[in-house]
Amino acid sequence: PDGPLIVGLSGGADSAALARLCVELGREVRAVHINHGLRHSSLMEAAASEIASDLDIHFDVRTVVVPNGPSPEGQARRVRYAEFDQSADSGSGLLTAHTRDDHVETVICNLIRGTGPRGLGGIPYHRPPNIFRPLLTVTRAETREIADLAGLPFVDDPMNDDLALTRNVVRARIIPLLSELNPRLSESIA
């Protein structure tokens, strides 16, 4: 998008790579981190702060309360996007670092829950009015390589290892199994 860029900076490799790529564009860049108040939130906030400092970009933290509900992942996503919507004014674009891997996981999660054509579309590139996902064709391995090569101090969110969360089961068990049947699963779904 035109105008200033705001990166949703989680503290992980994907958003660290996105922030670095945005800085390389020579555009005005700032970062916003959403602290969900969950078990590892302080670890992720500290990493995001250090990444922003290394890249010399303004860093803003928004603390949210994740309400109880049937899907902790869904509840966290709702409050995160509400904050993202408030973070970006009409002249700026807020960028999230969703990768092709995230897109594939979303399609599979949607299939498991039951979905129609919209859910089969996965993660859209643009969420009106001003949220964009420019890394949807880039793999998680590629963003990690970018962040590593740039020497960025990202951390892996320990929540990604929690197999009580559906997305993590899809990532750790279902996608590897399906990839045995189709080694080009990611490309096929994307």
Buried (B, 14 or more C-beta within 10 A) or exposed (E): BEBBBBBBBBBBBBBBBBBBBBBEEEEEBBBBBBBBEEEBBEBBBBBBBBBBEBBEBEBEBBEBEBEEEEEBBEBBEBBBBEBBEEBBEEEBBBBBBBBBBBBBBBBBBBBEEEBEEEBEEBBBEEBEEBBBBBBBEBBBEBBBEBBEEBEBBBBBBEBEEBEEBBBBBBBEEBBEEBEEEEEEBBEEBB
